[in-house]
Amino acid sequence: MSYSRRRINPRRPSQRRRGTVAVEFALTFPILLLLLLAALELGRMNMIRETVNNAAYDAARTCIVPGATSQEGVNAATAILNSIGIANGTVQVQPSTITNATPTVTATVSVPYSTNMWFPPMYASSGSATVTCTLTRDWAISTNTSQ
C-alpha cells in the first residue's frame, strides 16, 4: 500500500481561503474605526472638562488676591480656555465688585461640548462642562466692629 503525500506550499493559499483576509478586514475595520473615534472624542471631552476645572480655579484664585478685580479673573480663565482652542466659553465671577470686605469669590466657567469637539459630536452633541469654584478670602476685613 502506498500513500502519496500531498505537498502544501505555505506561500500559496488554498483555493478555499482566497479573499478571506479582505472580507475579515472589511468586517472589522469599521468597528476599529468607531472605537478609535470614540476614544478620541472621549479624550477631548476629558480635556475640555479638566481645562474648565483649571480655568474656574484660576479665576477664583486670581480674584482672592488683595486688589484684584473680577475682570482679572475673567481674563485669567479666558486665557486658559484659549490655550486649547475653546470657543463659546462663558466665565462669570461673583461678586462683580471685589472689596476688602468680600468674604468669598465664586467663579463659574461653562463650555458647550458641541462647538468644541474635533469631530462632529457623536456622544456629546448636547451638554456642556460647567464648573463652579468658590474660594475664601482669608484676609477679608470684617465690617463688624462689635466684639
GULUMTOR-325132 format. One record per atom (N, C-alpha, C): residue number from 1; residue in three letters; atom name; x, y, z. Coordinates in steps of 0.2 Angstrom, whole numbers, plus 2048, in hexadecimal, padded with zeros to 3 digits. Atoms other than C-alpha are relative to their C-alpha. Layout:
BEGIN
(rec NUM,"ala","CA",(X,Y,Z)) ...
REM end
This chain:
BEGIN
(rec 1,"met","N",(804,7FA,800)) (rec 1,"met","CA",(800,800,800)) (rec 1,"met","C",(804,806,800)) (rec 2,"ser","N",(7FC,7FA,800)) (rec 2,"ser","CA",(807,810,7FB)) (rec 2,"ser","C",(7FC,807,801)) (rec 3,"tyr","N",(804,7FA,7FE)) (rec 3,"tyr","CA",(802,821,802)) (rec 3,"tyr","C",(804,806,7FC)) (rec 4,"ser","N",(7FD,7FA,803)) (rec 4,"ser","CA",(805,831,7F8)) (rec 4,"ser","C",(7FF,806,804)) (rec 5,"arg","N",(800,7FA,7FC)) (rec 5,"arg","CA",(809,840,801)) (rec 5,"arg","C",(7FF,806,7FC)) (rec 6,"arg","N",(801,7FA,804)) (rec 6,"arg","CA",(802,850,7FB)) (rec 6,"arg","C",(804,806,803)) (rec 7,"arg","N",(7FC,7FB,7FE)) (rec 7,"arg","CA",(80E,85E,7FC)) (rec 7,"arg","C",(7FC,807,800)) (rec 8,"ile","N",(804,7F9,7FF)) (rec 8,"ile","CA",(807,86F,803)) (rec 8,"ile","C",(805,805,800)) (rec 9,"asn","N",(7FB,7FB,800)) (rec 9,"asn","CA",(810,87E,7FE)) (rec 9,"asn","C",(7FD,806,805)) (rec 10,"pro","N",(802,7FB,7FB)) (rec 10,"pro","CA",(80F,88A,80D)) (rec 10,"pro","C",(7FF,807,7FD)) (rec 11,"arg","N",(800,7FA,803)) (rec 11,"arg","CA",(811,899,802)) (rec 11,"arg","C",(7F9,801,7FC)) (rec 12,"arg","N",(805,800,804)) (rec 12,"arg","CA",(802,895,7F8)) (rec 12,"arg","C",(7F9,7FE,803)) (rec 13,"pro","N",(806,803,7FC)) (rec 13,"pro","CA",(7F1,895,800)) (rec 13,"pro","C",(7FB,7FC,7FC)) (rec 14,"ser","N",(804,804,803)) (rec 14,"ser","CA",(7E4,888,7FC)) (rec 14,"ser","C",(7FA,804,7FC)) (rec 15,"gln","N",(805,7FC,804)) (rec 15,"gln","CA",(7D6,88C,7F0)) (rec 15,"gln","C",(7FA,802,804)) (rec 16,"arg","N",(806,7FE,7FC)) (rec 16,"arg","CA",(7C9,88C,7FE)) (rec 16,"arg","C",(801,806,804)) (rec 17,"arg","N",(7FE,7FB,7FC)) (rec 17,"arg","CA",(7D2,899,808)) (rec 17,"arg","C",(801,807,7FC)) (rec 18,"arg","N",(7FE,7FA,804)) (rec 18,"arg","CA",(7D5,8A5,7FA)) (rec 18,"arg","C",(7FB,806,802)) (rec 19,"gly","N",(804,7FA,7FE)) (rec 19,"gly","CA",(7CE,8B7,7FF)) (rec 19,"gly","C",(7FD,800,807)) (rec 20,"thr","N",(802,800,7F9)) (rec 20,"thr","CA",(7CB,8B3,811)) (rec 20,"thr","C",(802,806,804)) (rec 21,"val","N",(7FE,7FA,7FD)) (rec 21,"val","CA",(7D6,8C0,817)) (rec 21,"val","C",(7FD,807,7FF)) (rec 22,"ala","N",(804,7FA,802)) (rec 22,"ala","CA",(7CD,8CD,80D)) (rec 22,"ala","C",(7FA,801,803)) (rec 23,"val","N",(807,800,7FD)) (rec 23,"val","CA",(7BC,8C8,814)) (rec 23,"val","C",(801,801,807)) (rec 24,"glu","N",(7FF,7FE,7F9)) (rec 24,"glu","CA",(7C3,8C8,826)) (rec 24,"glu","C",(801,807,801)) (rec 25,"phe","N",(7FF,7F9,7FF)) (rec 25,"phe","CA",(7CA,8D9,824)) (rec 25,"phe","C",(7FA,804,7FF)) (rec 26,"ala","N",(806,7FC,802)) (rec 26,"ala","CA",(7BA,8E0,81C)) (rec 26,"ala","C",(7FB,7FF,806)) (rec 27,"leu","N",(805,801,7FB)) (rec 27,"leu","CA",(7B0,8D9,82B)) (rec 27,"leu","C",(803,803,807)) (rec 28,"thr","N",(7FE,7FD,7FA)) (rec 28,"thr","CA",(7BC,8DF,839)) (rec 28,"thr","C",(803,807,800)) (rec 29,"phe","N",(7FD,7F9,800)) (rec 29,"phe","CA",(7C3,8EF,833)) (rec 29,"phe","C",(7FB,805,802)) (rec 30,"pro","N",(804,7FB,7FE)) (rec 30,"pro","CA",(7B3,8F9,835)) (rec 30,"pro","C",(7FF,800,808)) (rec 31,"ile","N",(800,800,7F9)) (rec 31,"ile","CA",(7B2,8F3,847)) (rec 31,"ile","C",(806,803,804)) (rec 32,"leu","N",(7FA,7FD,7FE)) (rec 32,"leu","CA",(7C4,8F8,84A)) (rec 32,"leu","C",(800,807,800)) (rec 33,"leu","N",(801,7F8,801)) (rec 33,"leu","CA",(7C1,909,843)) (rec 33,"leu","C",(7FC,803,804)) (rec 34,"leu","N",(805,7FD,7FB)) (rec 34,"leu","CA",(7B2,90C,84E)) (rec 34,"leu","C",(803,800,807)) (rec 35,"leu","N",(7FD,800,7FA)) (rec 35,"leu","CA",(7BC,907,85D)) (rec 35,"leu","C",(805,805,801)) (rec 36,"leu","N",(7FB,7FB,800)) (rec 36,"leu","CA",(7CA,912,858)) (rec 36,"leu","C",(7FD,807,801)) (rec 37,"leu","N",(803,7FA,800)) (rec 37,"leu","CA",(7BF,921,855)) (rec 37,"leu","C",(7FC,802,807)) (rec 38,"ala","N",(803,7FF,7FA)) (rec 38,"ala","CA",(7B5,91E,865)) (rec 38,"ala","C",(806,802,806)) (rec 39,"ala","N",(7FA,7FF,7FB)) (rec 39,"ala","CA",(7C6,91E,86F)) (rec 39,"ala","C",(802,807,7FF)) (rec 40,"leu","N",(7FE,7F9,801)) (rec 40,"leu","CA",(7CB,92E,867)) (rec 40,"leu","C",(7FB,805,803)) (rec 41,"glu","N",(806,7FB,7FD)) (rec 41,"glu","CA",(7BA,937,86B)) (rec 41,"glu","C",(800,800,807)) (rec 42,"leu","N",(800,800,7F8)) (rec 42,"leu","CA",(7BA,931,87D)) (rec 42,"leu","C",(806,803,803)) (rec 43,"gly","N",(7FA,7FC,7FD)) (rec 43,"gly","CA",(7CC,937,87F)) (rec 43,"gly","C",(7FF,807,7FF)) (rec 44,"arg","N",(801,7F9,801)) (rec 44,"arg","CA",(7C7,948,878)) (rec 44,"arg","C",(7FB,802,805)) (rec 45,"met","N",(805,7FE,7FB)) (rec 45,"met","CA",(7B8,948,884)) (rec 45,"met","C",(804,801,807)) (rec 46,"asn","N",(7FC,800,7FA)) (rec 46,"asn","CA",(7C4,944,892)) (rec 46,"asn","C",(805,806,801)) (rec 47,"met","N",(7FC,7FA,800)) (rec 47,"met","CA",(7D0,952,88D)) (rec 47,"met","C",(7FD,806,801)) (rec 48,"ile","N",(805,7FA,7FF)) (rec 48,"ile","CA",(7C2,95F,88C)) (rec 48,"ile","C",(7FE,800,807)) (rec 49,"arg","N",(802,800,7F9)) (rec 49,"arg","CA",(7BC,95A,89D)) (rec 49,"arg","C",(805,802,805)) (rec 50,"glu","N",(7FA,7FE,7FC)) (rec 50,"glu","CA",(7CD,95B,8A5)) (rec 50,"glu","C",(802,807,7FF)) (rec 51,"thr","N",(7FE,7F9,801)) (rec 51,"thr","CA",(7D1,96C,89D)) (rec 51,"thr","C",(7FB,804,803)) (rec 52,"val","N",(805,7FC,7FD)) (rec 52,"val","CA",(7C0,973,8A3)) (rec 52,"val","C",(801,800,807)) (rec 53,"asn","N",(7FF,800,7F9)) (rec 53,"asn","CA",(7C4,96D,8B4)) (rec 53,"asn","C",(806,804,802)) (rec 54,"asn","N",(7FA,7FC,7FE)) (rec 54,"asn","CA",(7D6,975,8B4)) (rec 54,"asn","C",(7FE,807,7FF)) (rec 55,"ala","N",(802,7F9,802)) (rec 55,"ala","CA",(7CE,985,8AC)) (rec 55,"ala","C",(7FC,803,806)) (rec 56,"ala","N",(804,7FD,7FB)) (rec 56,"ala","CA",(7C1,987,8BA)) (rec 56,"ala","C",(804,801,806)) (rec 57,"tyr","N",(7FC,7FF,7FA)) (rec 57,"tyr","CA",(7CE,984,8C8)) (rec 57,"tyr","C",(805,806,7FF)) (rec 58,"asp","N",(7FC,7FB,801)) (rec 58,"asp","CA",(7DA,990,8C0)) (rec 58,"asp","C",(7FD,807,800)) (rec 59,"ala","N",(804,7FA,800)) (rec 59,"ala","CA",(7CD,99D,8BE)) (rec 59,"ala","C",(7FF,802,807)) (rec 60,"ala","N",(801,7FE,7F9)) (rec 60,"ala","CA",(7C8,99C,8D0)) (rec 60,"ala","C",(807,801,804)) (rec 61,"arg","N",(7FA,7FF,7FD)) (rec 61,"arg","CA",(7DA,99B,8D6)) (rec 61,"arg","C",(803,807,7FE)) (rec 62,"thr","N",(7FE,7F9,802)) (rec 62,"thr","CA",(7DE,9AB,8CC)) (rec 62,"thr","C",(7FC,805,804)) (rec 63,"cys","N",(804,7FB,7FD)) (rec 63,"cys","CA",(7D0,9B4,8D4)) (rec 63,"cys","C",(800,801,807)) (rec 64,"ile","N",(800,800,7F9)) (rec 64,"ile","CA",(7D3,9B0,8E6)) (rec 64,"ile","C",(807,804,803)) (rec 65,"val","N",(7FA,7FC,7FE)) (rec 65,"val","CA",(7E4,9BA,8E6)) (rec 65,"val","C",(7FD,807,801)) (rec 66,"pro","N",(802,7F9,7FE)) (rec 66,"pro","CA",(7E2,9CB,8EE)) (rec 66,"pro","C",(801,805,7FA)) (rec 67,"gly","N",(7FF,7FC,805)) (rec 67,"gly","CA",(7DF,9D8,8E1)) (rec 67,"gly","C",(7FE,7FE,7F9)) (rec 68,"ala","N",(802,803,807)) (rec 68,"ala","CA",(7D9,9CD,8D3)) (rec 68,"ala","C",(7F9,802,7FF)) (rec 69,"thr","N",(807,7FE,802)) (rec 69,"thr","CA",(7CA,9D0,8C9)) (rec 69,"thr","C",(7FD,7FA,7FD)) (rec 70,"ser","N",(803,806,803)) (rec 70,"ser","CA",(7BD,9C4,8C2)) (rec 70,"ser","C",(802,7FF,7F8)) (rec 71,"gln","N",(7FE,800,807)) (rec 71,"gln","CA",(7C3,9C8,8B0)) (rec 71,"gln","C",(806,7FD,7FF)) (rec 72,"glu","N",(7FA,803,800)) (rec 72,"glu","CA",(7D4,9C2,8B4)) (rec 72,"glu","C",(7FF,7F8,801)) (rec 73,"gly","N",(802,807,800)) (rec 73,"gly","CA",(7CC,9B1,8B9)) (rec 73,"gly","C",(7FE,7FD,7FA)) (rec 74,"val","N",(803,801,806)) (rec 74,"val","CA",(7C2,9B1,8A9)) (rec 74,"val","C",(806,7FF,7FB)) (rec 75,"asn","N",(7FB,801,805)) (rec 75,"asn","CA",(7D2,9B4,89F)) (rec 75,"asn","C",(805,7FA,801)) (rec 76,"ala","N",(7FC,806,7FE)) (rec 76,"ala","CA",(7DC,9A7,8A8)) (rec 76,"ala","C",(7FD,7F9,7FD)) (rec 77,"ala","N",(803,806,803)) (rec 77,"ala","CA",(7CF,99A,8A4)) (rec 77,"ala","C",(7FF,7FF,7F9)) (rec 78,"thr","N",(800,800,808)) (rec 78,"thr","CA",(7CD,99F,892)) (rec 78,"thr","C",(806,7FE,7FD)) (rec 79,"ala","N",(7FA,802,802)) (rec 79,"ala","CA",(7DF,99D,890)) (rec 79,"ala","C",(801,7F9,800)) (rec 80,"ile","N",(7FF,808,7FF)) (rec 80,"ile","CA",(7DF,98B,896)) (rec 80,"ile","C",(7FB,7FD,7FB)) (rec 81,"leu","N",(804,803,805)) (rec 81,"leu","CA",(7D0,987,88B)) (rec 81,"leu","C",(803,801,7F9)) (rec 82,"asn","N",(7FE,7FF,806)) (rec 82,"asn","CA",(7D8,98F,87C)) (rec 82,"asn","C",(807,7FC,7FE)) (rec 83,"ser","N",(7FA,803,801)) (rec 83,"ser","CA",(7E8,985,87F)) (rec 83,"ser","C",(7FF,7F9,7FC)) (rec 84,"ile","N",(802,806,803)) (rec 84,"ile","CA",(7DF,975,878)) (rec 84,"ile","C",(7FB,801,7FA)) (rec 85,"gly","N",(804,7FF,806)) (rec 85,"gly","CA",(7D4,97E,86B)) (rec 85,"gly","C",(7F9,800,802)) (rec 86,"ile","N",(807,800,7FE)) (rec 86,"ile","CA",(7C4,97F,875)) (rec 86,"ile","C",(7FC,806,7FD)) (rec 87,"ala","N",(804,7FA,803)) (rec 87,"ala","CA",(7B6,989,86C)) (rec 87,"ala","C",(7F9,800,804)) (rec 88,"asn","N",(806,7FF,7FD)) (rec 88,"asn","CA",(7A6,990,874)) (rec 88,"asn","C",(800,7FE,807)) (rec 89,"gly","N",(7FF,801,7F9)) (rec 89,"gly","CA",(7AC,98E,886)) (rec 89,"gly","C",(7FD,806,803)) (rec 90,"thr","N",(803,7FA,7FC)) (rec 90,"thr","CA",(7A3,999,893)) (rec 90,"thr","C",(804,7FF,807)) (rec 91,"val","N",(7FD,7FF,7F9)) (rec 91,"val","CA",(7AC,99F,8A3)) (rec 91,"val","C",(7FC,805,804)) (rec 92,"gln","N",(803,7FB,7FC)) (rec 92,"gln","CA",(7A3,9A7,8B1)) (rec 92,"gln","C",(803,800,807)) (rec 93,"val","N",(7FD,800,7FA)) (rec 93,"val","CA",(7AB,9AD,8C1)) (rec 93,"val","C",(7FB,804,805)) (rec 94,"gln","N",(804,7FD,7FC)) (rec 94,"gln","CA",(7A0,9B2,8D0)) (rec 94,"gln","C",(803,801,807)) (rec 95,"pro","N",(803,7F9,802)) (rec 95,"pro","CA",(7A0,9BF,8D8)) (rec 95,"pro","C",(803,803,7FA)) (rec 96,"ser","N",(7FD,7FC,806)) (rec 96,"ser","CA",(7A3,9CA,8C9)) (rec 96,"ser","C",(804,805,803)) (rec 97,"thr","N",(7FB,7FB,7FD)) (rec 97,"thr","CA",(7AB,9D7,8D5)) (rec 97,"thr","C",(803,7FD,806)) (rec 98,"ile","N",(7FC,803,7FA)) (rec 98,"ile","CA",(7B8,9D0,8E1)) (rec 98,"ile","C",(802,806,804)) (rec 99,"thr","N",(7FE,7FC,7FB)) (rec 99,"thr","CA",(7BB,9DA,8F0)) (rec 99,"thr","C",(804,7FD,806)) (rec 100,"asn","N",(7FD,803,7FA)) (rec 100,"asn","CA",(7C5,9D8,900)) (rec 100,"asn","C",(7FC,7FC,804)) (rec 101,"ala","N",(804,803,7FB)) (rec 101,"ala","CA",(7B6,9D2,909)) (rec 101,"ala","C",(7FD,7FA,7FC)) (rec 102,"thr","N",(803,806,803)) (rec 102,"thr","CA",(7B1,9C4,8FC)) (rec 102,"thr","C",(803,7FA,803)) (rec 103,"pro","N",(7FE,806,7FD)) (rec 103,"pro","CA",(7B2,9B4,905)) (rec 103,"pro","C",(802,7FA,7FB)) (rec 104,"thr","N",(7FE,805,805)) (rec 104,"thr","CA",(7B2,9A8,8F6)) (rec 104,"thr","C",(7FF,802,7F9)) (rec 105,"val","N",(800,7FE,807)) (rec 105,"val","CA",(7B4,9A8,8E3)) (rec 105,"val","C",(7FE,7F9,7FD)) (rec 106,"thr","N",(802,806,803)) (rec 106,"thr","CA",(7AB,99C,8D8)) (rec 106,"thr","C",(801,801,7F8)) (rec 107,"ala","N",(7FF,800,807)) (rec 107,"ala","CA",(7B0,998,8C6)) (rec 107,"ala","C",(7FC,7FB,7FD)) (rec 108,"thr","N",(803,805,804)) (rec 108,"thr","CA",(7A5,98F,8BA)) (rec 108,"thr","C",(802,800,7F9)) (rec 109,"val","N",(7FE,800,807)) (rec 109,"val","CA",(7AB,989,8A9)) (rec 109,"val","C",(7FC,7FA,7FD)) (rec 110,"ser","N",(804,805,804)) (rec 110,"ser","CA",(7A0,980,89C)) (rec 110,"ser","C",(802,800,7F9)) (rec 111,"val","N",(7FE,801,807)) (rec 111,"val","CA",(7A5,979,88B)) (rec 111,"val","C",(7FC,7FB,7FD)) (rec 112,"pro","N",(804,805,803)) (rec 112,"pro","CA",(799,970,87F)) (rec 112,"pro","C",(805,7FB,7FC)) (rec 113,"tyr","N",(7FC,805,804)) (rec 113,"tyr","CA",(7A0,960,878)) (rec 113,"tyr","C",(7FF,800,7F9)) (rec 114,"ser","N",(802,801,807)) (rec 114,"ser","CA",(797,961,867)) (rec 114,"ser","C",(804,805,7FC)) (rec 115,"thr","N",(7FC,7FB,804)) (rec 115,"thr","CA",(7A2,970,861)) (rec 115,"thr","C",(807,7FF,801)) (rec 116,"asn","N",(7F9,800,7FE)) (rec 116,"asn","CA",(7B2,96A,868)) (rec 116,"asn","C",(803,7F9,7FF)) (rec 117,"met","N",(7FE,806,801)) (rec 117,"met","CA",(7B4,958,862)) (rec 117,"met","C",(805,800,7FA)) (rec 118,"trp","N",(7FC,800,806)) (rec 118,"trp","CA",(7C1,953,855)) (rec 118,"trp","C",(7FD,7FD,7FA)) (rec 119,"phe","N",(804,803,805)) (rec 119,"phe","CA",(7B5,948,84B)) (rec 119,"phe","C",(7F8,802,801)) (rec 120,"pro","N",(807,7FF,7FE)) (rec 120,"pro","CA",(7A2,94A,849)) (rec 120,"pro","C",(7FE,7FC,806)) (rec 121,"pro","N",(801,804,7FA)) (rec 121,"pro","CA",(79C,945,85A)) (rec 121,"pro","C",(7FB,7FB,7FF)) (rec 122,"met","N",(804,806,800)) (rec 122,"met","CA",(795,934,85C)) (rec 122,"met","C",(7FD,7FF,807)) (rec 123,"tyr","N",(803,802,7F9)) (rec 123,"tyr","CA",(793,932,86F)) (rec 123,"tyr","C",(7FF,807,803)) (rec 124,"ala","N",(801,7FA,7FC)) (rec 124,"ala","CA",(794,944,874)) (rec 124,"ala","C",(7FC,806,7FC)) (rec 125,"ser","N",(803,7FB,804)) (rec 125,"ser","CA",(788,94D,868)) (rec 125,"ser","C",(7FD,805,804)) (rec 126,"ser","N",(803,7FB,7FC)) (rec 126,"ser","CA",(77F,956,876)) (rec 126,"ser","C",(804,7FF,807)) (rec 127,"gly","N",(7FD,800,7FA)) (rec 127,"gly","CA",(786,95A,887)) (rec 127,"gly","C",(806,805,801)) (rec 128,"ser","N",(7FA,7FB,800)) (rec 128,"ser","CA",(794,965,88E)) (rec 128,"ser","C",(804,7FE,807)) (rec 129,"ala","N",(7FC,801,7FA)) (rec 129,"ala","CA",(7A2,964,89B)) (rec 129,"ala","C",(7FF,807,804)) (rec 130,"thr","N",(801,7FA,7FC)) (rec 130,"thr","CA",(79D,970,8A9)) (rec 130,"thr","C",(803,7FF,807)) (rec 131,"val","N",(7FD,801,7F9)) (rec 131,"val","CA",(7A8,972,8B9)) (rec 131,"val","C",(7FF,807,804)) (rec 132,"thr","N",(800,7FA,7FC)) (rec 132,"thr","CA",(7A6,97E,8C7)) (rec 132,"thr","C",(805,7FF,806)) (rec 133,"cys","N",(7FB,800,7FB)) (rec 133,"cys","CA",(7B4,982,8D3)) (rec 133,"cys","C",(7FF,806,805)) (rec 134,"thr","N",(800,7FB,7FB)) (rec 134,"thr","CA",(7B2,98C,8E3)) (rec 134,"thr","C",(806,800,805)) (rec 135,"leu","N",(7FA,7FF,7FC)) (rec 135,"leu","CA",(7C1,992,8ED)) (rec 135,"leu","C",(7FF,805,805)) (rec 136,"thr","N",(800,7FB,7FA)) (rec 136,"thr","CA",(7C2,99B,8FE)) (rec 136,"thr","C",(805,805,800)) (rec 137,"arg","N",(7FB,7FB,7FF)) (rec 137,"arg","CA",(7CB,9AB,900)) (rec 137,"arg","C",(802,800,807)) (rec 138,"asp","N",(7FE,800,7F9)) (rec 138,"asp","CA",(7D5,9A8,910)) (rec 138,"asp","C",(801,807,803)) (rec 139,"trp","N",(7FE,7F9,7FD)) (rec 139,"trp","CA",(7DA,9BA,912)) (rec 139,"trp","C",(7FA,805,7FF)) (rec 140,"ala","N",(806,7FC,801)) (rec 140,"ala","CA",(7C8,9C1,90F)) (rec 140,"ala","C",(7FF,804,806)) (rec 141,"ile","N",(801,7FC,7FA)) (rec 141,"ile","CA",(7C6,9D0,91B)) (rec 141,"ile","C",(7F8,800,802)) (rec 142,"ser","N",(807,800,7FE)) (rec 142,"ser","CA",(7B6,9CE,925)) (rec 142,"ser","C",(7FE,807,801)) (rec 143,"thr","N",(802,7F9,7FF)) (rec 143,"thr","CA",(7AB,9DD,925)) (rec 143,"thr","C",(7FC,800,807)) (rec 144,"asn","N",(803,801,7F9)) (rec 144,"asn","CA",(7A4,9D7,936)) (rec 144,"asn","C",(805,802,805)) (rec 145,"thr","N",(7FB,7FD,7FC)) (rec 145,"thr","CA",(7AD,9E2,943)) (rec 145,"thr","C",(7FE,7FE,808)) (rec 146,"ser","N",(802,802,7F9)) (rec 146,"ser","CA",(7A3,9DB,953)) (rec 146,"ser","C",(804,7F9,801)) (rec 147,"gln","N",(7FC,806,7FE)) (rec 147,"gln","CA",(7AD,9CE,95C)) (rec 147,"gln","C",(7FC,7FD,806)) 
REM end
